[in-house]
Amino acid sequence: MTDFQSLGLSNGLVTAVSENGYDTPTPIQQMAIPLILEGRDLMGLAQTGTGKTAAFGLPLIDRLLMENKKAAPKGTRALILAPTRELVNQIAKNLISFLKHTPLRVSSVVGGVSINGQIKRLSKGTDILVATPGRLLDLVDRQAIDLRTASHLVLDEADQMLDLGFIHALRRIAGLVADKRQTLLFSATMPKQINELAQSYLRNPERVEVAPAGKTADKVTQSVHFMDKTAKGDFLVDQLRDNPDGLSLVFCRTKHGAERLMRKLSHSGISAGSIHGNKSQNQRDRAIKELREGTINVLVATDVAARGIDIPGVSHVYNFELPEVAEAYVHRIGRTARAGADGEAVALCAPEEIGLFRQIEKLIGIEITVAGGDVPPMSAASSGRAKRGGNRNSNGGNGKPGGKKPFRKQSSSGANDNASENRRPPRRRRQNTRRDAA
Ligand code: AMP
């Protein structure tokens, strides 16, 4: 059996890893760690919950230790970009646990909190900086951070960064970090744009893959109930009441929908919280903590707010509304059955969502078990909703990264700047250029 030492990691890190309770490297860790230690660029295709953070974090730390340099004031030696505040915080927390026996420092910067404290912390320089792209660029513009010494760049959840319209920010940041650098790109799905992005960012990369793109977590049991959209609320209440000991994540498409549903659940006596773009960072952190600790049993979430969050013990993921983009289904249900546990994913599908449902089945390559209701005909799908990918518009709508549409500057730090959860399915093409994720 492979262990962490045989992958080439230093003794100090192997100790930290075992203190974290990791005995055996996961497949993505087995494949990626030796290549990253060699200094190779890498494109990693891995589902959520596969141990991606340690797959890039551990060898990155070892390389920084080997280089034996000091961070320059306002500088960082390694930069990790992630799409959402939750994911940034989670990555930073993971890295801090690995760094225990080293002199390295990790810092994180996200929107939605005061920038002044971040400017102060960055003034001394840091070894690893984990950031959302929007807040990072704010700090660059205020000359609080100098990226020229960053010789390691990690793009995590790259597909989501594109979905959120970060392409312009990523291009700008790539021009600011050191030319001579190691770049690692991780993505759970591999749409064409990610391949194009990889080609422009990575040098002769190794590609590692632990599950085919779009393949859902193996240990998740999936089912669908067909019903009218007005029946969904009561149905969900019944399901949650039948499962009083479970921890459930419920996904809605819009933040208002999520808030309404959370209130309905609370009125029905179910202890529920919500996370979406209208919640402050503190409120979101508290809701996640409450679910983690079991103070609440149900968290109603929008995609952007829930991206990347790692809550051990989530037993059920409910797709109360199907996502507009089929890949989001894979991410949603990846919130359960993490780190080897089992989980259940239940989709509630209204007749007008049948097109989206079929797109999901096509993407994951399996037929989802029908647990209730009558399968509606495809003609019930409302036009324009059944599209996948074509509506994502993360690139100015021209199908290529770096589309030539003008860059529209938007707020980077507000909790309300979440384009995807603010709207119903788009009726027209829009430029989706955002600078930070809610
Ligand atoms: P990630 O994909 O990085 O979000 O990791 C998913 C979960 O798996 C996290 O809770 C990690 O702490 C855990 N994990 C990562 N690597 C291992 C490992 N080798 N053994 C056990 N748990 C792990």
Boltz pocket constraint, residues with backbone or C-beta under 6 A from the ligand:
constraints:
  - pocket:
      binder: B
      contacts: [[A, 21], [A, 22], [A, 23], [A, 24], [A, 25], [A, 26], [A, 29], [A, 47], [A, 48], [A, 49], [A, 50], [A, 51], [A, 52], [A, 53], [A, 54], [A, 308], [A, 310], [A, 338], [A, 339]]
      max_distance: 6.0
